[in-house]
């Protein structure tokens, strides 16, 4: 199991590098990420959140775990939805976030096969959230400046814990 990196850790702000090797090492990383996601009751976990600056995330929106490698978002609906989101890197922070209602994506599986699919609703939301992590974009970047100010103390407490 991995340790979750919290807000304030510089790895969370770094844009991740593509995965180029699809061997046993990648499988072990994915298995540990899935174990970590379930341990912390998450529905998604991106590699930067465990200190790995690679383009891989795992998610489970109710159909079992999926490993997503080198994802791309090809299309996004102009129609948006607002829903509450949390993030393992921001313990006890839950905020309304606006995201596209559906997306068309392309990614590779753990064995390197290419998949293209449409995702909508909750699956699209989780994919977009985890994809943001690979780009160095965090939950607070999707909030209004006023909302960030209201959360300032809680965010600073998270930063203090992350530096321990």
C-alpha positions in Angstrom: 0.0 0.0 0.0 1.1 3.5 -0.7 1.1 6.7 1.4 -1.3 9.3 0.1 0.4 12.6 -0.8 -1.5 15.6 0.6 -2.1 19.1 -0.6 1.2 21.0 -0.3 3.3 18.1 -1.7 5.0 19.4 -4.9 4.5 16.2 -6.8 0.7 17.0 -7.0 1.4 20.1 -9.0 3.7 18.4 -11.5 2.5 17.4 -15.0 2.9 13.6 -15.2 5.1 11.8 -17.9 3.7 9.2 -20.2 4.0 5.5 -19.3 6.3 3.8 -21.8 6.8 0.4 -20.3 3.9 -2.1 -19.8 5.6 -4.9 -17.8 5.4 -6.4 -14.4 6.5 -3.2 -12.7 3.5 -1.3 -14.0 1.2 -4.2 -12.9 2.6 -4.0 -9.4 2.2 -0.2 -9.2 -1.5 -0.6 -10.4 -2.2 -3.3 -7.9 -0.8 -1.2 -5.0 -2.8 1.8 -6.2 -6.0 -0.2 -6.3 -5.3 -1.5 -2.8 -4.5 2.0 -1.6 -7.7 3.5 -3.2 -9.9 0.8 -1.5 -8.1 1.2 1.8 -9.0 4.9 1.9 -12.5 4.4 0.5 -11.8 6.2 -2.7 -13.4 5.8 -6.1 -10.3 7.0 -7.9 -6.6 7.4 -7.3 -4.0 9.0 -9.6 -0.3 8.1 -9.6 0.8 11.6 -8.4 -1.3 11.1 -5.3 1.1 8.3 -4.3 4.3 10.2 -5.4 4.6 8.7 -8.9 4.7 11.3 -11.6 3.4 9.0 -14.4 0.2 9.1 -16.5 -1.8 6.3 -14.7 -4.8 6.3 -12.5 -7.2 3.7 -11.1 -11.0 4.1 -10.6 -13.9 2.0 -9.5 -17.4 3.5 -10.0 -19.2 0.3 -9.1 -18.1 -2.1 -11.8 -14.8 -3.2 -10.4 -11.4 -1.5 -10.7 -10.2 -0.1 -14.0 -6.6 0.9 -14.7 -6.2 3.9 -17.0 -2.8 4.5 -18.6 -1.9 7.5 -20.8 -5.4 8.9 -20.9 -6.6 11.5 -23.4 -9.9 13.4 -23.3 -10.9 13.6 -27.0 -14.3 15.4 -26.6 -16.3 17.0 -23.8 -19.9 17.9 -23.7 -20.7 21.6 -23.4 -23.5 20.6 -21.1 -22.2 20.7 -17.5 -23.2 19.2 -14.2 -22.4 20.3 -10.7 -21.8 17.7 -8.0 -20.0 17.4 -4.7 -16.5 15.9 -5.0 -13.9 14.9 -2.5 -10.2 14.0 -2.9 -7.9 11.8 -0.9 -5.2 14.5 -1.1 -7.7 16.9 0.6 -9.0 15.0 3.6 -12.4 16.2 4.8 -12.8 18.7 2.0 -16.0 18.2 -0.1 -16.9 20.9 -2.7 -19.3 21.3 -5.6 -17.4 21.1 -8.9 -18.7 21.8 -12.4 -17.7 19.2 -15.0 -18.7 18.1 -18.5 -21.7 15.7 -18.4 -20.1 13.3 -20.9 -16.6 12.8 -22.4 -15.1 10.7 -25.1 -11.8 9.3 -24.0 -8.9 7.2 -25.2 -6.4 5.4 -22.9 -4.3 2.3 -22.7 -5.0 -0.7 -20.5 -2.4 -2.3 -18.1 -1.3 -4.5 -21.1 -1.0 -1.5 -23.5 -4.1 -2.1 -25.5 -5.9 1.1 -26.7 -9.5 1.7 -25.6 -11.8 4.5 -26.8 -15.1 5.0 -25.1 -17.8 7.5 -24.1 -18.3 8.0 -20.4 -21.2 9.9 -18.8 -22.5 10.8 -15.4 -20.4 9.6 -12.4 -17.9 7.7 -14.5 -17.2 10.8 -16.6 -16.8 12.9 -13.4 -14.3 10.5 -11.8 -12.3 10.2 -15.0 -12.1 14.0 -15.3 -11.1 14.4 -11.6 -8.3 11.8 -11.9 -7.2 13.2 -15.3 -6.8 16.6 -13.7 -4.3 15.1 -11.2 -2.1 14.0 -14.2 -2.1 17.6 -15.4 -1.2 19.0 -12.0 -4.7 20.4 -11.5 -6.2 20.0 -8.1 -9.7 20.2 -6.5 -9.1 23.7 -5.2 -8.3 24.9 -8.8 -12.0 24.1 -9.6 -13.3 26.2 -6.8 -14.1 29.9 -6.8 -11.5 32.2 -5.1 -14.1 33.0 -2.4 -14.6 29.4 -1.6 -10.8 28.8 -1.4 -10.6 31.7 1.1 -13.4 30.2 3.2 -11.4 26.9 3.3 -8.0 28.6 3.9 -7.5 27.4 7.5 -8.5 23.8 6.6 -6.2 23.9 3.6 -3.3 25.3 5.6 -3.8 22.5 8.2 -3.5 19.9 5.4 -0.3 21.5 4.1 1.2 21.3 7.7 0.4 17.6 7.9 1.8 17.0 4.4 5.2 18.5 5.5 5.6 16.0 8.4 
